[in-house]
Amino acid sequence: MNPKTLELLNSINANFGLNLEPVIEEFNRSSISDMTEEQEFQLLTMAIRPLIEVEPDYTYLAAQVENAKLNLEVMRTIGLTDNADECVAFIDMIHFGVENRRLAPELISLFDLPRLAEQIRPERTELLTYLGLQTLYDRYLCHHNEKRIETIQGFFMRVAMGLSIQEDDPTTRAIALYHMFSSLDYVPSTPTLFNAGTLHSQLSSCFLLTIPDDLYGIYGRMRDNAMLSKWAGGLGNDWTPVRALNSYIEGTNGKSQGVVPFLKVANDTAVAVNQGGVEMFEIKVSAQEQDREGISPPHVLMPKEERKLWILRWIKEHKEMSLSFPDRQAVEEYVKATGVRLSGNGECSDLKTCIKEMVQAKYIKLEYIRKTCQIAYGEKKGYYAYIPDIVWIGRKESKKMKGLQEGAYVLGTQWADGDSREPWAIGYFAGVSSTGKYKIRMETGKISEHEFSVCKEITQEQAQRVLNHKNKINDSPVSLWKYIDSKEEQLLQHKELLTSKGVQVTHIVAIDVGSCIGKDNQLQWDVKPDMKRFSQMTSGHVILMGRKTFESLGRVLPRREHVVLTRDEEYAVPEGVTVAYNLEQALNSCLGLIKRKDLPKNIYVIGGAEIYNMTMPLADKLEVTHVQTHVKDGDAFYPHIPKDMQSTSWVNYKEDLETNTPAYSFATYEYVK
Ligand SMILES: NC(=O)c1ccc[n+]([C@@H]2O[C@H](COP(=O)([O-])OP(=O)(O)OC[C@H]3O[C@@H](n4cnc5c(N)ncnc54)[C@H](OP(=O)(O)O)[C@@H]3O)[C@@H](O)[C@H]2O)c1
């Protein structure tokens, strides 16, 4: 070993006090004569590396040897002497980078370089492990003609400068950022490290694109993918809107080849656009069930060696979505009975962007569209259709409507928002209301309570056609409207019953910042004061819960009457627990228990998600513990708190590090009259 190399090794090791014998032994065994300094450093690193597994501290020794090699490479590339001081050399690094069009000229024009150089702390490179330093060397440091042109600390300062260009006092800001980065308190993500302070300072990663269902859109997004992967990475594509295999294409009167052929082109684009040799491309795909057969094995599109595009999720669209429907079975029956397809042909392709209640609203809307269009078109299907001759759909008709004579025979509709529960009425035009809506006098003489956004004169014959269709539709076997109406009616009856007995319903729940209440049928936090509050509030009361929550409790809680909802008629429970097979039974059991055992007239609903959802319209009060945490991948959520409810009490509690308790608040929500 060259005495200079040995001296360096000893000086580095002075900080670590590691046994150098095995290092030197291995070095000597593998060395050959006339090695350059760089080759010696390399061999030295190789001799140290295997020792890391035995004694982890060798990682810092290897990192420092690697760093010495890096510094040598940088100083020689930018034209300084081998042992130039890193702080002084920093100014030369920036000049060299700008002159060779690697770095932005603003790094010279906007910054006080000598002041920055004074702040460089070469000793902080000792914080890096070998793997960390090696990764920076291989992937992140600026290079010119395949030679690194910045040291580790120079790199941190360059990134800090890049992020401070727009600041009022760039130098001061860069210094503050540099100290954060170099002490590893905070390190930005890859595109920032790559690009800050360079000539293309694109600092973001992770882009999610939705692919539209038309050729311009599809290829437009592929171009976007290409450009994004040139300068950044982490791409996610959502292919769900693209129509499925065998869907109808109106323009050509043909059938679609589905999403798979497009995925192949997207994959090839990803292969073709190489991001500076760095593998960072990923596409998430969720698409239609119908296309699934085109992919084998299902989760991987391409043979391994040329695969860039990964199918991360394949949504069984309507099954997966229906999990969030209020009643999955009803929706599925509806889908089956009406033959509505949930994807393809654009019929309902925006469904996937909806959540929970929105999905339900979309179904209502869809049924509305179907009904209205069927009236106009008879059996012909055309969902985004206009309805010529009979009724207007579309704002441009509004001028014509102004000319309507009172008493004209009209069909009125509320198409404008499409969510109307009363889509049309036939009668005599009775003027315009103060809110600008059209009033219709019905055959009975009554003016329709529903004022219509649009109405159009029609003939008696057209009216007859409409009415014929209306009867036909109302006789159809499943109607989500009817279903929802009947549910609402039932709930109203339940509420009336409870009110007549003077019994209140209170939810008691703990939720995280995203309304999550649990995961894998378990609570995801341990907030003892919340448990205590739960126990105090519910003690001596009837508690109503779903079967899963009952099981998650793992025992019968003392001093409380349990009513458990399940659809399983054979579900066995310990003595003293009451089982109910539907909400009506459950409420009756609660009322029976309150009466028999003379309990307070307040039913505590204690969860979980299904039961909270179902009983929210019955709740008079919500006792909510807001836990300041975020549960990752939670699978049970509390429904939205109704808009008319307001918090009537709110107390905050701080985080307790000793007991590992996150911050939380106790809140009470009530209807405020
Ligand atoms: N953070 C909190 O304050 C809190 C409180 C409670 C629960 N949780 C969490 O919530 C999660 C459990 O919630 P979950 O929604 O999955 O389950 P859940 O609401 O506790 O129970 C659902 C079950 O209730 C029964 N059920 C629902 N509707 C019914 C009806 N109309 N008629 C008859 N039975 C009916 C069904 O039982 P069968 O399947 O037996 O038919 C259903 O599977 C867990 O993670 C738990 O830790 C959190």
The ligand as an SDF file (V2000), in Angstrom:
LIG
                    3D

 48 52  0  0  0  0  0  0  0  0999 V2000
  -63.0380    4.2070   16.3890 N   0  0  0  0  0  0  0  0  0  0  0  0
  -64.1530    3.8150   16.9370 C   0  0  0  0  0  0  0  0  0  0  0  0
  -64.7180    4.5250   17.7620 O   0  0  0  0  0  0  0  0  0  0  0  0
  -64.7510    2.4980   16.5610 C   0  0  0  0  0  0  0  0  0  0  0  0
  -65.9150    2.0530   17.1640 C   0  0  0  0  0  0  0  0  0  0  0  0
  -66.4510    0.8230   16.7610 C   0  0  0  0  0  0  0  0  0  0  0  0
  -65.8260    0.0860   15.7820 C   0  0  0  0  0  0  0  0  0  0  0  0
  -64.6900    0.5500   15.2220 N   0  0  0  0  0  0  0  0  0  0  0  0
  -64.0120   -0.1660   14.1520 C   0  0  0  0  0  0  0  0  0  0  0  0
  -64.9470   -0.3560   13.1040 O   0  0  0  0  0  0  0  0  0  0  0  0
  -64.5950   -1.5220   12.3980 C   0  0  0  0  0  0  0  0  0  0  0  0
  -65.8230   -2.4130   12.2610 C   0  0  0  0  0  0  0  0  0  0  0  0
  -66.7740   -1.7610   11.4580 O   0  0  0  0  0  0  0  0  0  0  0  0
  -67.5220   -2.5380   10.3010 P   0  0  0  0  0  0  0  0  0  0  0  0
  -68.3280   -1.5750    9.5250 O   0  0  0  0  0  0  0  0  0  0  0  0
  -66.5270   -3.3650    9.5630 O   0  0  0  0  0  0  0  0  0  0  0  0
  -68.4370   -3.5690   11.0940 O   0  0  0  0  0  0  0  0  0  0  0  0
  -69.6470   -3.3450   12.1190 P   0  0  0  0  0  0  0  0  0  0  0  0
  -70.4670   -2.1660   11.7100 O   0  0  0  0  0  0  0  0  0  0  0  0
  -69.1520   -3.3980   13.4880 O   0  0  0  0  0  0  0  0  0  0  0  0
  -70.4540   -4.6700   11.8730 O   0  0  0  0  0  0  0  0  0  0  0  0
  -70.9410   -4.9830   10.5860 C   0  0  0  0  0  0  0  0  0  0  0  0
  -71.8350   -6.1780   10.7240 C   0  0  0  0  0  0  0  0  0  0  0  0
  -73.0710   -5.8210   11.3180 O   0  0  0  0  0  0  0  0  0  0  0  0
  -74.1060   -6.6210   10.8040 C   0  0  0  0  0  0  0  0  0  0  0  0
  -75.0860   -5.7470   10.1340 N   0  0  0  0  0  0  0  0  0  0  0  0
  -74.8780   -4.5960    9.4590 C   0  0  0  0  0  0  0  0  0  0  0  0
  -76.0260   -4.0990    8.9920 N   0  0  0  0  0  0  0  0  0  0  0  0
  -77.0060   -4.9330    9.3910 C   0  0  0  0  0  0  0  0  0  0  0  0
  -78.4120   -4.9680    9.2030 C   0  0  0  0  0  0  0  0  0  0  0  0
  -79.0670   -4.0040    8.5470 N   0  0  0  0  0  0  0  0  0  0  0  0
  -79.1030   -5.9980    9.7440 N   0  0  0  0  0  0  0  0  0  0  0  0
  -78.4580   -6.9650   10.4210 C   0  0  0  0  0  0  0  0  0  0  0  0
  -77.1130   -6.9990   10.6360 N   0  0  0  0  0  0  0  0  0  0  0  0
  -76.4130   -5.9940   10.1260 C   0  0  0  0  0  0  0  0  0  0  0  0
  -73.4690   -7.5570    9.7960 C   0  0  0  0  0  0  0  0  0  0  0  0
  -73.1060   -8.7080   10.5370 O   0  0  0  0  0  0  0  0  0  0  0  0
  -73.0210  -10.1890    9.8760 P   0  0  0  0  0  0  0  0  0  0  0  0
  -71.8670  -10.1330    8.9390 O   0  0  0  0  0  0  0  0  0  0  0  0
  -72.8080  -11.0700   11.0510 O   0  0  0  0  0  0  0  0  0  0  0  0
  -74.3290  -10.4120    9.1870 O   0  0  0  0  0  0  0  0  0  0  0  0
  -72.2350   -6.7960    9.3910 C   0  0  0  0  0  0  0  0  0  0  0  0
  -71.1990   -7.6010    8.8750 O   0  0  0  0  0  0  0  0  0  0  0  0
  -63.4720   -2.1730   13.1750 C   0  0  0  0  0  0  0  0  0  0  0  0
  -62.2390   -1.8100   12.5830 O   0  0  0  0  0  0  0  0  0  0  0  0
  -63.5830   -1.5440   14.5460 C   0  0  0  0  0  0  0  0  0  0  0  0
  -62.3380   -1.5090   15.2110 O   0  0  0  0  0  0  0  0  0  0  0  0
  -64.1470    1.7330   15.6060 C   0  0  0  0  0  0  0  0  0  0  0  0
  1  2  1  0
  2  3  2  0
  2  4  1  0
  4  5  1  0
  4 48  2  0
  5  6  2  0
  6  7  1  0
  7  8  2  0
  8  9  1  0
  8 48  1  0
  9 10  1  0
  9 46  1  0
 10 11  1  0
 11 12  1  0
 11 44  1  0
 12 13  1  0
 13 14  1  0
 14 15  2  0
 14 16  1  0
 14 17  1  0
 17 18  1  0
 18 19  2  0
 18 20  1  0
 18 21  1  0
 21 22  1  0
 22 23  1  0
 23 24  1  0
 23 42  1  0
 24 25  1  0
 25 26  1  0
 25 36  1  0
 26 27  1  0
 26 35  1  0
 27 28  2  0
 28 29  1  0
 29 30  1  0
 29 35  2  0
 30 31  1  0
 30 32  2  0
 32 33  1  0
 33 34  2  0
 34 35  1  0
 36 37  1  0
 36 42  1  0
 37 38  1  0
 38 39  2  0
 38 40  1  0
 38 41  1  0
 42 43  1  0
 44 45  1  0
 44 46  1  0
 46 47  1  0
M  CHG  2   8   1  16  -1
M  END
$$$$
